[in-house]
Amino acid sequence: MEQKKQGSLAGFIVPSVIGIILFMIPVYYNDSWTIIVKIIADLISQGIGDFLPLLCVIVVTISALLGIIFLKHPTFITSYPVVADTFSTTAIWVIIRVIGAVFIWLTYLGIDADDDSEGILHMITCGDAGGFVLNDLLTVLVIIFLLAGLMLPLLLDFGLLEFIGAMLTKIMRPLFTIPGRAAVDCITSWIGDGTLGVMLTANQYEGGYYSKREAAIISTTFSAVSITFSIVVLAQVDLMEYFGLYYLLICAVGIVCALILPRIPPLSLKKDEYLVVGKAMGETLPEGYTSSLQYGLALARARVGEFRGIEQFLENGIKNSAGMWFGVLPVVMCIGTLALVLANNTTIFDTLGLPFLPLLNFLDVPEATAASKTMIVGFTDMFTPSIIAASTVTAPMTKFIIAVISVTQLIYLSEVGGLILGSKIPVSLPELFLLFLERTIISLLIVAPAAHLIFG
């Protein structure tokens, strides 16, 4: 590397440390562990909480309208790169955005939401479907996306990923077949929120730092459910006294899935192709470097040397936030609502869960029939299995198994799955469902025997 391209060591350390503190260091706040970005988001939400549903309606509506306009590629708008990247998409995704806009308006206006009828409008807008997605998910995500998007350049643009990548490639590549820099995505997800991990992964894929295969693996395997969500799930089934063993099992299953899934279809079939060629970091030490530390610092300083200043910081931050606001929120509204409508009003997930009944019986899981109904419904929303278990299952061991699996299944459409589908990460809906099934089976084979030991 030429010396003129090298930035200062402080230019790498200071922003990166700030980013780590904001996104990756757990803090104890209001009787729970969380991260500073989430605390700030919660404080903002408390201050403008009444306005958030309307804000979500505005965002989703603009996304649908401009998505339609951009199908004709108008030059008076496409000349603005950030706007073009945010709203240019295919016809199918425009349709999804429009459906999301219809759903959010029906829900916001409360059409048939409080009706006791079983009409389709009530199914869409009630508190267990559209009302839940709008008021419980989107109102949280809209602030998280704004803050995280604006602050993500602290992790992305000052060499932290290059440094971590150089240090951990020897571990991450042989074990999980992905670059060392993916460790940052995983830690951010696990401690903070899975949506942040997807944001990081999508950003790195679009920038050319991850291949199609790597982005697919990281988003579906390393965008883990946060500690906070895990606590909420276990509390739902009233088994908090087992939290230590519970979270240990979640970590163990997550590692096993990360070892197995990249080596079997559909992930193993993904190609190492890049959206932007030449950005991926080398896997070996170039000539002239004696250690991974020396190479990592050189890469980090080179990235700092490319930084154009506050203009680039704001441009990248706004692009991140706009992409998540206008690209992802409509998808979550559409797919999340449809999934919950099916879960609440049909027996499709009960039927889909029947193939798990023989495996549950083989593993000697108590109340196997009731447990089987929760196996597939987690594809719609992470909380739904524990809600069902709390009301239909009596055996503590079965509740424990369901609580663990609902977290380790990971890919639920109301949030992480919707985010992946709404991004440019190359994973389709059928592939997400297949990965969900694979994670469920692996989880069951590990968790059920462990639960027998725990509960005797």
C-alpha positions in Angstrom: 0.0 0.0 0.0 1.2 3.5 -0.8 1.9 5.7 2.2 -0.2 8.6 0.8 -3.3 6.4 1.1 -2.7 5.7 4.8 -4.9 7.4 7.3 -3.9 8.0 10.9 -4.2 5.3 13.6 -6.4 7.6 15.6 -8.7 8.0 12.6 -9.3 4.2 12.9 -9.4 3.8 16.6 -11.6 6.7 17.8 -14.6 6.2 15.4 -14.4 2.4 15.7 -14.4 2.6 19.5 -17.4 4.9 19.5 -19.2 2.5 17.1 -18.3 -0.5 19.3 -19.6 1.3 22.4 -22.9 2.2 20.6 -23.6 -1.1 18.9 -21.7 -3.9 20.7 -21.2 -3.2 24.4 -24.0 -4.5 26.5 -25.2 -2.1 29.3 -27.7 -2.8 32.1 -30.6 -0.3 31.8 -34.1 -0.4 33.3 -33.6 -3.9 34.7 -32.4 -5.5 31.4 -29.3 -5.8 29.2 -29.3 -3.8 26.0 -27.1 -1.6 23.8 -26.8 2.2 23.8 -28.4 2.5 20.3 -31.5 0.7 21.5 -31.6 2.9 24.7 -31.5 6.1 22.5 -34.1 4.6 20.2 -36.4 3.8 23.1 -36.0 7.3 24.6 -36.9 8.8 21.2 -39.9 6.5 20.9 -41.1 7.5 24.3 -40.9 11.2 23.4 -42.7 10.9 20.0 -44.6 7.6 20.5 -48.0 8.9 19.5 -46.5 10.1 16.1 -44.7 6.9 15.2 -47.7 5.0 13.7 -48.4 8.0 11.4 -44.7 8.2 10.5 -44.7 4.5 9.5 -47.8 5.1 7.4 -46.0 8.1 5.6 -42.8 6.1 5.0 -44.7 3.0 3.6 -46.9 5.2 1.4 -44.0 7.1 -0.1 -42.2 3.9 -0.7 -45.2 2.5 -2.7 -45.8 5.7 -4.7 -42.2 6.3 -5.6 -41.7 2.6 -6.3 -44.5 2.8 -8.9 -43.0 6.0 -10.4 -39.5 4.5 -10.6 -40.8 1.6 -12.7 -40.7 4.1 -15.6 -37.1 5.2 -14.6 -37.8 9.0 -14.8 -34.5 10.8 -15.4 -35.6 13.8 -13.3 -35.3 11.6 -10.2 -32.9 8.8 -11.1 -30.1 11.4 -11.4 -30.0 11.4 -7.6 -28.0 8.2 -6.6 -29.4 7.9 -3.0 -33.0 8.3 -4.3 -32.4 5.9 -7.2 -30.8 3.2 -5.0 -33.7 3.5 -2.5 -36.7 3.4 -4.8 -35.5 1.5 -7.9 -36.7 -2.1 -7.7 -38.5 -4.8 -9.7 -42.3 -5.0 -10.4 -42.8 -7.8 -7.8 -41.3 -5.7 -5.0 -43.3 -2.7 -6.0 -46.5 -4.9 -5.7 -45.4 -5.9 -2.2 -44.8 -2.3 -1.3 -48.2 -1.3 -2.6 -49.9 -4.2 -0.6 -47.9 -3.1 2.4 -49.3 0.4 1.9 -52.9 -0.8 1.6 -52.5 -2.9 4.8 -50.9 -0.1 6.8 -53.7 2.4 5.8 -56.4 -0.1 6.7 -54.7 -0.8 10.0 -54.0 2.8 10.9 -57.6 3.8 10.1 -58.8 0.9 12.3 -61.2 -0.4 9.7 -62.9 -3.4 11.3 -60.1 -3.7 13.8 -62.4 -3.9 16.8 -65.2 -5.8 15.0 -66.1 -9.2 16.3 -66.7 -10.4 12.7 -64.5 -12.8 10.9 -64.3 -10.8 7.7 -61.1 -10.4 5.8 -60.6 -6.7 6.8 -60.8 -7.7 10.5 -58.3 -10.5 9.9 -55.9 -8.0 8.4 -56.3 -5.0 10.8 -56.9 -6.7 14.1 -54.4 -6.5 17.0 -53.0 -10.0 16.3 -52.1 -9.2 12.7 -51.8 -5.8 11.1 -52.2 -4.0 14.4 -49.3 -6.0 15.9 -47.0 -5.4 12.9 -47.8 -1.6 12.8 -47.9 -0.8 16.5 -45.5 -3.3 18.0 -42.9 -3.9 15.2 -42.8 -1.0 12.7 -43.0 1.7 15.4 -39.8 0.1 17.0 -38.0 -0.6 13.7 -38.6 2.9 12.2 -36.5 4.5 15.0 -33.9 1.7 15.1 -33.4 1.9 11.4 -33.0 5.7 11.5 -30.4 5.7 14.3 -28.6 2.6 13.3 -28.4 3.6 9.7 -27.0 7.0 10.5 -24.4 5.6 12.9 -23.4 2.4 11.0 -20.6 4.3 9.2 -18.8 4.3 12.5 -18.5 0.5 12.1 -18.2 0.4 8.3 -16.1 3.3 7.1 -13.2 3.6 9.5 -11.4 0.3 9.1 -13.0 -1.8 11.9 -14.2 -4.5 9.6 -10.9 -4.7 7.7 -9.0 -5.0 11.0 -11.4 -7.6 12.5 -11.3 -9.5 9.2 -7.6 -9.8 9.1 -7.5 -10.9 12.7 -10.3 -13.6 12.5 -10.1 -14.9 9.0 -8.1 -17.9 10.1 -10.9 -18.8 12.5 -14.1 -17.8 10.5 -13.1 -19.1 7.1 -12.3 -22.8 8.0 -15.1 -23.1 10.5 -17.9 -21.2 8.9 -16.6 -20.6 5.3 -17.1 -16.8 5.6 -14.7 -13.8 6.1 -13.4 -12.8 9.5 -15.2 -9.4 9.3 -18.5 -11.3 9.6 -17.7 -11.6 13.3 -18.8 -8.0 13.7 -22.2 -8.8 12.2 -22.7 -11.7 14.5 -21.7 -9.8 17.7 -23.9 -6.9 16.8 -26.8 -9.2 16.2 -26.3 -11.3 19.3 -25.8 -8.4 21.8 -28.0 -5.8 20.0 -30.6 -6.9 17.5 -30.8 -9.2 14.5 -32.0 -6.4 12.3 -28.8 -4.6 12.8 -26.9 -7.6 11.7 -29.0 -7.8 8.5 -28.3 -4.1 7.9 -24.6 -4.6 8.2 -24.6 -7.7 5.9 -26.7 -6.0 3.2 -24.4 -3.0 3.3 -21.3 -5.1 3.0 -22.8 -7.2 0.2 -23.9 -4.1 -1.8 -20.4 -2.6 -1.3 -18.8 -5.7 -2.8 -17.2 -7.0 0.4 -19.3 -10.1 0.7 -20.1 -12.5 -2.2 -23.6 -13.8 -2.8 -22.8 -17.0 -0.9 -21.2 -15.2 2.1 -24.0 -12.6 2.3 -26.6 -15.4 2.3 -24.8 -17.4 5.0 -24.2 -14.4 7.3 -27.7 -13.1 7.1 -29.4 -16.4 7.7 -26.9 -17.9 10.1 -25.2 -15.0 12.0 -28.0 -12.4 12.3 -28.9 -13.9 15.6 -31.7 -13.1 17.9 -30.6 -10.6 20.6 -30.3 -11.4 24.3 -33.2 -9.1 25.0 -35.6 -10.9 22.7 -34.5 -14.2 24.1 -35.3 -13.1 27.6 -38.8 -12.0 26.5 -39.5 -15.4 24.9 -38.5 -17.3 28.0 -40.5 -15.0 30.3 -43.5 -15.7 28.1 -43.5 -19.3 29.1 -42.7 -18.4 32.8 -39.4 -20.3 33.0 -36.9 -17.5 33.8 -35.2 -19.6 36.5 -33.7 -21.6 33.6 -32.2 -18.7 31.8 -28.6 -19.7 32.2 -29.1 -23.1 30.7 -31.5 -21.7 28.1 -29.1 -19.2 26.7 -26.2 -21.7 26.8 -28.3 -24.0 24.6 -29.2 -21.2 22.2 -25.5 -20.4 21.8 -24.6 -24.1 21.3 -27.4 -24.6 18.7 -26.4 -21.4 16.9 -22.8 -22.6 16.6 -23.8 -26.1 15.3 -26.1 -24.5 12.7 -23.4 -22.1 11.6 -21.1 -25.1 11.1 -23.6 -27.3 9.2 -25.8 -25.0 7.1 -23.1 -23.4 4.9 -22.1 -26.9 3.8 -25.5 -28.1 2.7 -28.1 -26.7 0.2 -29.4 -24.1 -0.3 -26.5 -22.1 1.0 -23.8 -24.4 -0.4 -25.3 -23.8 -3.9 -24.7 -20.1 -3.7 -21.9 -18.8 -5.9 -19.0 -16.6 -4.8 -20.0 -13.7 -7.1 -19.8 -10.1 -6.1 -22.0 -7.1 -6.9 -18.8 -4.9 -6.9 -15.6 -6.7 -8.1 -12.3 -6.1 -6.3 -13.5 -4.9 -2.9 -13.2 -8.3 -1.0 -10.3 -8.5 1.4 -7.5 -11.0 0.7 -7.4 -14.2 2.8 -3.6 -14.5 3.1 -0.9 -12.2 4.4 0.6 -10.2 1.5 4.4 -9.9 1.1 5.9 -7.5 3.5 3.6 -8.2 6.5 4.7 -10.4 9.3 1.5 -10.7 11.3 -2.3 -10.5 11.0 -2.2 -7.5 13.5 0.2 -5.6 11.3 -1.8 -6.3 8.2 -5.1 -5.5 9.9 -3.8 -2.1 11.0 -2.5 -1.4 7.5 -5.9 -2.2 6.0 -7.7 -0.1 8.6 -5.5 2.9 8.0 -5.9 2.5 4.3 -9.7 2.6 4.7 -9.4 5.7 6.8 -7.2 7.2 4.1 -10.1 6.8 1.6 -12.6 8.6 3.9 -13.8 11.9 2.3 -15.0 13.5 5.5 -18.4 14.4 7.1 -20.0 14.6 3.6 -19.3 10.9 3.0 -20.4 10.0 6.6 -23.8 11.7 6.2 -24.3 10.4 2.7 -23.6 6.8 3.7 -25.7 7.2 6.9 -28.7 8.6 5.0 -28.4 5.9 2.3 -28.5 3.2 5.0 -31.5 4.7 6.8 -33.4 5.4 3.6 -32.8 1.9 2.3 -34.2 0.3 5.5 -37.1 2.8 5.9 -38.4 2.7 2.3 -37.2 -0.7 1.3 -37.8 -2.9 4.3 -40.7 -1.4 6.4 -43.2 -2.0 3.5 -42.0 -5.6 3.2 -42.4 -6.3 6.9 -45.9 -4.7 6.8 -46.9 -6.9 3.9 -45.3 -10.2 4.5 -45.6 -10.0 8.3 -49.3 -9.2 8.2 -50.1 -12.0 5.6 -48.1 -14.5 7.7 -50.0 -13.6 10.9 -53.4 -13.7 9.1 -52.6 -17.2 8.0 -51.4 -18.2 11.5 -54.5 -16.7 13.2 -57.2 -17.8 10.9 -56.2 -21.0 9.2 -54.9 -24.4 10.2 -52.1 -24.3 7.6 -49.4 -24.1 10.3 -51.0 -26.9 12.3 -51.0 -29.1 9.2 -47.4 -28.1 8.3 -46.4 -29.0 11.8 -47.7 -32.6 11.5 -44.5 -34.0 9.8 -42.7 -33.0 13.0 -44.9 -35.2 15.2 -43.0 -38.5 14.6 -39.7 -36.8 15.4 -41.2 -35.2 18.6 -42.5 -38.6 19.6 -39.2 -40.3 18.8 -37.4 -37.7 21.0 -40.0 -38.4 23.8 -41.2 -34.8 24.0 -44.3 -34.5 26.3 -47.5 -33.1 24.6 -45.9 -33.8 21.2 -49.1 -32.9 19.3 -49.4 -29.5 20.9 -45.7 -28.9 20.4 -45.9 -29.8 16.7 -48.3 -26.9 16.1 -45.6 -24.5 17.2 -42.8 -25.8 14.9 -43.8 -24.0 11.7 -45.7 -21.1 13.1 -42.4 -19.6 14.2 -41.7 -18.8 10.5 -44.2 -16.0 10.8 -43.1 -14.5 14.0 -40.6 -15.4 16.8 -43.0 -14.7 19.7 -46.0 -16.7 18.3 -44.7 -20.2 19.3 -44.1 -19.1 22.9 -47.5 -17.4 23.1 -49.2 -20.6 21.9 -47.1 -22.7 24.3 -48.0 -20.5 27.2 -51.7 -21.1 26.6 -51.8 -24.7 25.2 -48.9 -26.6 26.8 -48.6 -27.5 30.5 -45.3 -29.5 30.6 -42.4 -27.3 31.6 -40.0 -29.3 29.5 -42.0 -28.9 26.4 -42.4 -25.1 27.0 -38.6 -24.9 27.5 -38.0 -26.8 24.2 -40.4 -24.5 22.3 -38.8 -21.4 23.8 -35.3 -22.4 22.7 -36.4 -23.5 19.2 -38.4 -20.4 18.6 -35.2 -18.4 19.0 -32.8 -20.7 17.2 -35.1 -21.0 14.2 -34.0 -17.4 13.6 -35.7 -16.7 10.2 -39.2 -15.3 11.0 -41.0 -13.3 8.3 -42.3 -10.5 10.5 -38.8 -9.1 11.0 -35.5 -10.8 10.1 -37.0 -12.8 7.1 -38.8 -9.7 5.9 -35.6 -7.6 6.2 -33.7 -10.2 4.1 -36.4 -10.4 1.4 -36.5 -6.6 1.3 -32.8 -6.2 0.9 -30.6 -7.2 -2.1 -29.2 -10.2 -0.2 -29.7 -13.2 -2.7 -32.1 -15.4 -0.6 -35.6 -16.2 -1.9 -38.7 -17.0 0.1 -38.6 -20.8 -0.6 -34.9 -20.8 0.4 -35.7 -19.0 3.6 -38.4 -21.6 4.4 -36.0 -24.5 3.7 -33.3 -22.9 5.9 -36.0 -22.5 8.6 -36.8 -26.2 8.4 -33.2 -27.2 8.6 -32.6 -25.0 11.6 -35.7 -26.4 13.3 -34.6 -30.1 12.8 -31.0 -29.4 14.0 -32.4 -27.5 17.0 -34.8 -30.3 18.0 -32.1 -32.9 17.8 -29.9 -30.9 20.2 -32.5 -29.3 22.5 -34.8 -32.3 23.2 -32.1 -34.6 24.7 -30.7 -31.6 26.6 -34.1 -30.8 28.0 -34.5 -34.4 29.2 -31.3 -34.0 31.2 -32.4 -30.6 32.6 -35.9 -31.7 33.6 -35.0 -35.3 34.5 
